[in-house]
Amino acid sequence: MPITNDSVFMPSVLTFIGIPGLEPVQCWIGILFCVMYIIAVIGNSLLLIIIKYEPSLHEPMYIFLAMLGATDIALSTSIVPKMLGIFWFHLPEIYFDACLFQMWLIHTFQGIESGVLLAMALDRYIAIRYPLRHATIFTQQLVTRIGVGVTVRPAILVIPCLLLIKCRLKLYRTKLISHTYCEHMALVKLATGNVYINKFYGLLGAFIVGGLDFIFITVSYIQIFITVFHLPQKEARLKAFNTCIPHICVFFQFYGLAFFSFFTHRSESYIPSYIHIILSNLYLLVPPFLNPFVYGVKTKHIQDKVVKMFCSKHQA
């Protein structure tokens, strides 16, 4: 591809456009995202506090829930402050290396969340299929290893993506990123030359982390439903099914938004860019925002601890 006079060699600073076409209302969109972020941080922090200080919740299911809450806080924090700087304070610039670091954080936390959802599905499968052996299978040592594994896996897989951008992509058509955060394909599309390897590895990494997790989670819940429907007692079936409802809701909202974002990105020639960018932001913000509500409403143990916490403070 020919090099034009407008090409930039390894720009040190990039500039976010934000949401193209919606610049006049970005400040109002920022208010919505800020409210969602504050609620997400407060709700997930409350979950972490309850799980930490309540010994009866020190079980694999709630430990994985605590990991999910911590990941949600980190994921939303990695994008919202800079996004609000773009929308409210007209601070769109970001250093190139800082952009790569933000990309690493976002994709790592996305991968961790996907891995935690898989761990939660496997935990529920063992708890329902082999209830008497659950405690001996999901030991504290195994839970620790799973936590380390779901953290290290995406953190390592994302690194080649960054190296491919840093080492292979030298010339860029523009320094303007049509997005609110450093998303892999948004940055790759700025470069000139052969970017197919970057695109291929991005898709491969997404399949290894998200695609395989989605397949295994789906298979786990199918096996769970089969097991539940074969339980002899109606009360046991209802109890088993109720323990899975929060996980299923979180699973659908996480992967549902992921698929919408993925397909709008692949169909961007037919869908306005602002729709793709808004969906991309919602994909990262909605799960952290809704997860505390889902588990708070659908998990009786957490409901009881929240009521107990606020009632004791009121009486004091």
LINCOR-V175028 format. One record per pair of residues at least 24 apart in sequence whose ideal C-beta (glycine too) atoms are under 8 Angstrom apart, sorted by the first residue. I is the first residue (numbers start at 0). GAP is how many residues later the second one is. If there is no record, write none. Layout:
BEGIN
i:I gap:GAP
i:I gap:GAP
END
This chain:
BEGIN
i:0 gap:191
i:0 gap:192
i:2 gap:168
i:2 gap:189
i:3 gap:169
i:5 gap:167
i:5 gap:168
i:6 gap:164
i:6 gap:165
i:6 gap:166
i:6 gap:185
i:7 gap:163
i:7 gap:164
i:7 gap:165
i:7 gap:166
i:7 gap:167
i:8 gap:161
i:8 gap:162
i:8 gap:163
i:9 gap:86
i:9 gap:160
i:9 gap:162
i:10 gap:85
i:10 gap:161
i:10 gap:164
i:11 gap:83
i:11 gap:84
i:12 gap:80
i:12 gap:81
i:12 gap:82
i:12 gap:83
i:12 gap:162
i:13 gap:79
i:13 gap:80
i:13 gap:81
i:13 gap:82
i:13 gap:85
i:13 gap:161
i:13 gap:162
i:13 gap:163
i:13 gap:168
i:13 gap:173
i:13 gap:176
i:14 gap:77
i:14 gap:78
i:14 gap:79
i:14 gap:160
i:14 gap:161
i:14 gap:162
i:15 gap:66
i:15 gap:70
i:15 gap:76
i:15 gap:77
i:15 gap:78
i:15 gap:160
i:15 gap:161
i:15 gap:163
i:15 gap:164
i:15 gap:165
i:16 gap:75
i:16 gap:159
i:16 gap:160
i:16 gap:161
i:16 gap:162
i:17 gap:68
i:17 gap:69
i:17 gap:74
i:17 gap:161
i:17 gap:162
i:18 gap:161
i:18 gap:255
i:18 gap:258
i:18 gap:259
i:19 gap:158
i:19 gap:253
i:19 gap:254
i:19 gap:257
i:20 gap:251
i:20 gap:252
i:20 gap:253
i:21 gap:252
i:25 gap:60
i:25 gap:61
i:26 gap:60
i:26 gap:61
i:28 gap:58
i:28 gap:249
i:29 gap:53
i:29 gap:54
i:29 gap:57
i:29 gap:58
i:32 gap:47
i:32 gap:50
i:32 gap:51
i:32 gap:54
i:32 gap:248
i:32 gap:252
i:33 gap:46
i:33 gap:50
i:35 gap:40
i:35 gap:249
i:35 gap:250
i:35 gap:252
i:35 gap:253
i:36 gap:39
i:36 gap:40
i:36 gap:43
i:36 gap:248
i:36 gap:251
i:36 gap:252
i:38 gap:250
i:38 gap:253
i:39 gap:32
i:39 gap:33
i:39 gap:36
i:39 gap:245
i:39 gap:248
i:39 gap:249
i:39 gap:251
i:39 gap:252
i:40 gap:32
i:40 gap:35
i:40 gap:36
i:42 gap:246
i:42 gap:248
i:42 gap:249
i:42 gap:250
i:42 gap:253
i:43 gap:25
i:43 gap:26
i:43 gap:28
i:43 gap:29
i:43 gap:244
i:43 gap:247
i:43 gap:248
i:44 gap:24
i:44 gap:28
i:45 gap:246
i:45 gap:260
i:46 gap:245
i:46 gap:248
i:46 gap:249
i:46 gap:255
i:49 gap:252
i:49 gap:255
i:49 gap:256
i:49 gap:259
i:53 gap:251
i:55 gap:245
i:56 gap:244
i:56 gap:245
i:56 gap:248
i:59 gap:63
i:59 gap:78
i:59 gap:83
i:60 gap:59
i:60 gap:62
i:60 gap:63
i:60 gap:66
i:60 gap:182
i:61 gap:239
i:62 gap:80
i:62 gap:84
i:63 gap:52
i:63 gap:55
i:63 gap:56
i:63 gap:59
i:63 gap:79
i:64 gap:55
i:64 gap:230
i:66 gap:45
i:66 gap:49
i:66 gap:80
i:66 gap:83
i:67 gap:45
i:67 gap:48
i:67 gap:49
i:67 gap:52
i:67 gap:182
i:67 gap:223
i:68 gap:222
i:68 gap:223
i:70 gap:38
i:70 gap:41
i:70 gap:42
i:70 gap:45
i:71 gap:41
i:71 gap:215
i:71 gap:216
i:71 gap:219
i:72 gap:215
i:73 gap:31
i:73 gap:35
i:74 gap:31
i:74 gap:34
i:74 gap:35
i:74 gap:38
i:74 gap:209
i:74 gap:213
i:75 gap:208
i:75 gap:209
i:75 gap:212
i:75 gap:213
i:77 gap:24
i:77 gap:27
i:77 gap:28
i:77 gap:31
i:77 gap:103
i:78 gap:27
i:78 gap:101
i:78 gap:102
i:78 gap:202
i:78 gap:205
i:78 gap:206
i:79 gap:205
i:81 gap:98
i:81 gap:99
i:82 gap:97
i:82 gap:98
i:82 gap:198
i:85 gap:94
i:86 gap:93
i:93 gap:88
i:98 gap:78
i:98 gap:83
i:98 gap:88
i:99 gap:62
i:99 gap:65
i:99 gap:66
i:99 gap:82
i:101 gap:79
i:101 gap:80
i:102 gap:55
i:102 gap:58
i:102 gap:59
i:102 gap:79
i:102 gap:80
i:102 gap:81
i:102 gap:84
i:103 gap:51
i:103 gap:54
i:103 gap:55
i:103 gap:58
i:105 gap:75
i:105 gap:76
i:105 gap:77
i:105 gap:178
i:106 gap:47
i:106 gap:51
i:106 gap:54
i:106 gap:77
i:106 gap:98
i:107 gap:46
i:107 gap:47
i:107 gap:50
i:108 gap:45
i:109 gap:44
i:109 gap:99
i:109 gap:100
i:109 gap:174
i:110 gap:39
i:110 gap:42
i:110 gap:43
i:110 gap:44
i:110 gap:46
i:110 gap:47
i:110 gap:98
i:110 gap:99
i:111 gap:38
i:111 gap:39
i:111 gap:42
i:112 gap:141
i:112 gap:174
i:113 gap:40
i:113 gap:95
i:113 gap:96
i:113 gap:99
i:113 gap:100
i:113 gap:140
i:114 gap:34
i:114 gap:35
i:114 gap:36
i:114 gap:38
i:114 gap:39
i:114 gap:94
i:114 gap:98
i:115 gap:34
i:116 gap:96
i:116 gap:100
i:116 gap:130
i:116 gap:133
i:116 gap:134
i:116 gap:137
i:117 gap:32
i:117 gap:95
i:117 gap:98
i:117 gap:99
i:117 gap:102
i:118 gap:27
i:118 gap:28
i:118 gap:31
i:119 gap:127
i:120 gap:95
i:120 gap:96
i:120 gap:99
i:120 gap:100
i:120 gap:103
i:120 gap:126
i:120 gap:130
i:121 gap:94
i:121 gap:98
i:123 gap:96
i:123 gap:100
i:123 gap:119
i:123 gap:120
i:123 gap:123
i:124 gap:95
i:124 gap:96
i:124 gap:98
i:124 gap:99
i:124 gap:102
i:126 gap:116
i:127 gap:96
i:127 gap:99
i:127 gap:100
i:127 gap:112
i:127 gap:115
i:127 gap:116
i:128 gap:94
i:128 gap:95
i:128 gap:98
i:152 gap:56
i:153 gap:55
i:156 gap:48
i:156 gap:51
i:156 gap:52
i:157 gap:47
i:159 gap:41
i:159 gap:45
i:160 gap:37
i:160 gap:40
i:160 gap:41
i:160 gap:44
i:163 gap:33
i:163 gap:34
i:163 gap:37
i:164 gap:26
i:164 gap:33
i:167 gap:29
i:167 gap:30
i:168 gap:24
i:168 gap:26
i:168 gap:29
i:177 gap:95
i:177 gap:99
i:178 gap:98
i:178 gap:101
i:179 gap:97
i:179 gap:100
i:179 gap:101
i:180 gap:100
i:180 gap:103
i:182 gap:97
i:184 gap:80
i:205 gap:56
i:209 gap:45
i:209 gap:48
i:213 gap:41
i:216 gap:34
i:220 gap:27
i:220 gap:30
i:241 gap:56
i:244 gap:53
i:245 gap:48
i:245 gap:49
i:245 gap:52
i:245 gap:53
i:248 gap:45
i:248 gap:49
i:249 gap:37
i:249 gap:40
i:249 gap:41
i:249 gap:44
i:249 gap:45
i:252 gap:33
i:252 gap:34
i:252 gap:37
i:252 gap:41
i:253 gap:33
i:256 gap:25
i:256 gap:26
i:256 gap:29
i:256 gap:30
i:257 gap:25
END
